[in-house]
């Protein structure tokens, strides 16, 4: 391994004993060998460390420890500090990547002179069912490799795991926001673009995002999630680069409102199904737009029923 590897795979780890071996082995299987893997143990209480130690005979894999649990953002920052590669690759400890991923992303980044490059993230359940493929929450995957403006990225809301050029990140002093317990990835990516990072997407599914347990149901979590996305929004609009651009502030505000609505809607729909009218009313008061979203979700069902009724009348004259 060179003193400055091509890629540093930065992996925060906390209580992922059943999963981290697959993550490590997917990095070992990469078609490029000039990488290092920096695993930061955030004071795990299970057998995570014992699993990682089985792989430390490979000098490219390093394990560092936090003396106490400090959360994802600060743990990832510790990984950034330890890493020596030209590119930082963000990989979660319960996920895994395709063998050619690092090679393909670095090639594309060099060809287009990018500072941040992503692929498509494959959301997959533990029994192997693919739930979603994409790089963003609200956008559709591009058909061809392409770059995106910051306005497009804010509108589409990135939910990818990119490679980030170390030189750009350190030159602009960008880090994960310490203490942010949700929306930390989104905040990091938007800040990088506010600082001028050039971002592109290679439309190939090479990152496997594991949906664990009830994660499908917990994608949006009501008040708790709204609190953290509000912290993210407040941080981003306070940056000098955002303050000087009213259009960017408007886009961030619109994105926050949309994410807030999506945070409350599953809870609202659930209360209606359970006929918990007082709880539903409470959610409506917090976020009135959930009523509009309910109506929009009902329109396709109403349309199908009308079409079905029309066909029955037509068949029986």
C-alpha positions in Angstrom: 0.0 0.0 0.0 1.3 3.4 -0.9 1.7 6.2 1.7 -1.1 8.0 -0.2 -3.5 5.4 -1.4 -5.9 6.1 -4.3 -9.0 5.6 -2.1 -9.6 5.6 1.7 -12.8 3.7 2.5 -14.1 5.3 5.7 -16.3 3.0 7.8 -17.8 4.1 11.1 -18.9 1.0 13.0 -21.2 0.5 16.0 -22.6 -2.9 17.0 -22.6 -4.5 13.5 -21.2 -7.9 14.4 -23.5 -9.8 11.9 -22.7 -7.5 9.0 -19.3 -6.0 9.0 -17.5 -9.0 7.6 -19.5 -8.7 4.3 -18.6 -5.0 4.2 -14.9 -5.8 4.6 -14.9 -8.6 2.1 -16.5 -6.5 -0.5 -13.6 -4.0 -0.2 -11.1 -6.8 -0.3 -12.7 -7.9 -3.6 -12.2 -4.6 -5.4 -10.6 -4.6 -8.8 -8.2 -1.9 -7.7 -5.7 -2.7 -5.0 -4.5 0.7 -4.0 -6.9 1.4 -1.2 -7.0 1.6 2.6 -9.9 0.8 4.8 -10.3 2.9 8.0 -12.8 1.3 10.3 -13.6 3.5 13.3 -15.2 1.5 16.2 -17.6 3.8 18.0 -17.3 1.9 21.4 -19.3 -1.1 20.2 -20.6 -3.4 22.9 -21.0 -6.6 20.8 -18.5 -8.7 18.8 -17.8 -6.1 16.1 -14.1 -5.6 17.1 -13.5 -9.4 17.2 -14.8 -9.7 13.6 -12.7 -6.8 12.3 -9.6 -8.2 14.0 -9.7 -11.3 11.8 -8.9 -9.1 8.8 -6.1 -7.0 10.3 -3.4 -9.2 8.8 -4.0 -7.2 5.6 -2.0 -4.0 6.2 -4.5 -2.0 4.1 -7.1 -2.4 6.8 -6.8 -0.3 10.0 -9.0 -0.3 13.1 -9.1 2.7 15.4 -11.2 3.1 18.5 -13.3 5.9 20.1 -12.9 5.7 23.9 -16.6 6.3 24.1 -19.6 6.4 21.8 -19.7 9.8 20.0 -22.2 9.2 17.2 -22.0 8.8 13.5 -21.0 12.3 12.4 -18.1 12.6 14.8 -17.0 9.0 14.2 -16.9 9.7 10.5 -14.8 12.8 11.1 -12.4 10.7 13.0 -12.1 8.5 10.0 -11.5 11.5 7.7 -8.7 12.6 10.0 -7.0 9.2 10.0 -7.4 8.6 6.2 -4.6 9.2 3.8 -6.2 8.5 0.4 -6.7 10.9 -2.5 -10.4 10.0 -2.3 -12.7 9.4 0.6 -15.2 6.6 0.0 -18.2 6.7 2.4 -19.4 3.2 3.2 -21.7 2.2 6.1 -20.6 -0.8 8.1 -23.7 -2.9 7.4 -23.6 -2.3 3.7 -21.4 -3.6 0.9 -20.1 -2.6 -2.5 -19.7 -4.2 -6.0 -16.1 -5.4 -6.9 -15.6 -2.8 -9.6 -17.1 0.2 -7.7 -14.0 2.1 -6.7 -12.4 1.7 -10.0 -15.4 2.9 -12.0 -16.1 5.9 -9.8 -12.5 7.1 -9.8 -12.2 6.7 -13.6 -15.4 8.7 -14.1 -14.3 11.4 -11.5 -11.0 11.8 -13.3 -12.5 12.0 -16.7 -15.0 14.7 -15.7 -12.7 16.5 -13.1 -15.2 15.9 -10.3 -14.8 16.6 -6.6 -17.7 14.3 -5.6 -19.0 11.3 -7.5 -21.8 8.9 -6.8 -23.4 5.8 -8.2 -26.9 4.3 -7.7 -27.7 2.9 -4.3 -29.5 -0.4 -4.3 -31.9 -0.6 -1.3 -32.1 -4.3 -0.5 -33.8 -6.2 2.3 -32.1 -8.9 4.4 -33.8 -11.6 2.4 -32.5 -10.2 -0.9 -35.6 -8.2 -2.1 -34.6 -5.0 -4.0 -36.8 -2.2 -2.7 -35.4 0.8 -4.6 -32.5 1.8 -6.8 -31.4 5.5 -7.1 -29.1 8.2 -5.9 -31.7 10.6 -4.5 -35.0 10.7 -2.6 -37.1 12.7 -5.1 -35.3 12.4 -8.4 -35.1 9.6 -11.0 -31.8 8.0 -11.9 -30.1 9.5 -15.0 -29.9 7.3 -18.1 -26.4 8.5 -18.8 -23.5 9.8 -16.6 -24.0 13.4 -15.9 -23.2 16.3 -13.6 -25.7 18.1 -11.4 -26.0 21.7 -10.2 -26.5 22.5 -6.6 -30.1 23.6 -7.3 -30.8 20.2 -8.9 -29.2 18.4 -6.0 -31.2 20.3 -3.4 -34.4 19.6 -5.2 -33.7 15.9 -5.7 -32.3 15.4 -2.2 -29.2 13.2 -2.4 -29.2 9.9 -0.5 -26.1 8.3 -2.0 -22.7 7.3 -0.6 -20.2 9.2 -2.8 -16.5 9.4 -3.2 -15.2 12.8 -2.2 -11.9 14.3 -3.2 -9.8 14.7 -0.1 -7.9 17.7 -1.3 -11.2 19.6 -1.9 -12.7 18.7 1.4 -9.7 19.7 3.5 -9.0 22.9 1.5 -12.5 24.1 2.3 -12.6 22.8 5.9 -15.7 20.7 5.4 -16.5 18.0 7.9 -19.6 16.1 9.0 -21.6 18.3 11.5 -20.8 16.9 15.0 -23.8 15.9 17.0 -26.2 15.7 14.0 -28.0 12.4 14.4 -30.0 12.4 11.2 -29.6 14.1 7.8 -25.9 14.2 8.4 -25.0 12.8 4.9 -27.3 15.3 3.2 -25.8 18.2 5.1 -22.3 17.2 4.2 -23.0 16.9 0.5 -24.9 20.2 0.3 -22.2 22.0 2.1 -19.5 20.6 -0.2 -21.6 21.9 -3.2 -22.1 25.3 -1.6 -18.3 25.4 -1.4 -18.1 24.8 -5.1 -17.7 21.0 -5.4 -18.4 19.6 -8.9 -20.7 16.6 -8.5 -21.6 13.8 -11.0 -23.6 10.6 -11.0 -22.6 7.4 -12.8 -25.9 5.5 -13.3 -24.7 2.1 -12.3 -25.9 0.3 -9.1 -22.8 -0.6 -7.2 -23.6 0.3 -3.6 -25.8 -2.1 -1.6 -27.7 -0.5 1.2 -29.0 -3.0 3.7 -32.6 -2.5 4.9 -32.5 -4.0 8.4 -35.5 -5.1 10.5 -38.1 -2.4 10.6 -36.0 0.1 8.6 -38.6 0.3 5.9 -41.2 1.5 8.5 -38.7 3.8 10.2 -37.5 5.7 7.1 -39.5 8.7 8.4 -39.9 9.0 12.2 -42.2 12.0 12.9 -41.1 14.5 15.6 -37.6 13.1 16.1 -36.7 13.1 12.4 -38.2 16.6 11.9 -36.0 17.9 14.7 -32.9 16.7 13.0 -33.8 17.9 9.5 -34.5 21.3 11.0 -31.1 21.3 12.6 -29.6 20.4 9.2 -31.6 23.2 7.5 -30.6 25.8 10.1 -26.9 24.8 9.7 -27.0 25.1 5.9 -28.8 28.4 5.7 -26.3 29.9 8.2 -23.3 29.2 5.9 -21.9 32.3 4.2 -22.3 30.7 0.8 -26.1 30.2 1.4 -26.6 33.6 3.0 -25.3 35.3 -0.1 -27.7 33.4 -2.4 -31.4 34.0 -1.8 -32.4 31.5 -4.4 -30.4 28.7 -2.6 -32.1 29.7 0.7 -35.5 29.4 -1.0 -34.6 26.0 -2.4 -33.4 24.8 1.0 -36.6 26.1 2.7 -38.7 24.3 0.1 -36.7 21.1 0.6 -37.2 21.3 4.3 -41.0 21.7 4.0 -41.2 18.7 1.7 -39.1 16.5 4.0 -41.1 17.7 7.0 -44.3 16.6 5.2 -42.9 13.2 4.4 -41.8 12.8 8.0 -45.4 13.2 9.3 -47.4 11.6 6.5 -46.7 7.8 7.3 -47.7 8.5 10.9 -50.9 10.4 9.8 -51.9 7.5 7.4 -51.3 5.0 10.2 -53.5 6.9 12.6 -56.3 7.0 10.1 -56.1 3.2 9.5 -56.2 2.7 13.2 -59.1 5.2 13.6 -57.1 7.2 16.1 -58.8 10.5 15.3 -57.4 12.6 18.1 -53.8 11.6 17.1 -54.6 12.2 13.4 -55.9 15.7 14.3 -52.8 16.4 16.3 -50.6 15.6 13.3 -52.8 17.7 11.0 -52.2 20.7 13.2 -48.5 20.2 13.1 -48.4 19.6 9.4 -51.6 20.5 7.5 -50.0 19.5 4.1 -50.5 15.8 5.1 -54.2 16.2 4.1 -53.1 17.2 0.6 -50.7 14.3 0.4 -53.5 11.9 1.4 -55.7 13.2 -1.3 -53.0 12.8 -3.9 -52.4 9.2 -2.8 -56.1 8.5 -3.1 -56.4 9.8 -6.7 -54.9 6.7 -8.4 -57.3 4.4 -6.5 -60.3 6.6 -7.3 -59.2 6.6 -11.0 -58.9 2.8 -11.1 -62.3 2.4 -9.5 -63.9 4.7 -12.0 -62.3 2.9 -14.9 -63.3 -0.5 -13.6 -66.9 0.8 -13.1 -67.0 2.1 -16.6 -65.8 -1.2 -18.1 -68.5 -3.1 -16.2 -71.2 -0.8 -17.5 -69.9 -1.1 -21.0 -69.7 -4.9 -20.9 -73.3 -5.2 -19.6 -74.6 -2.5 -21.8 
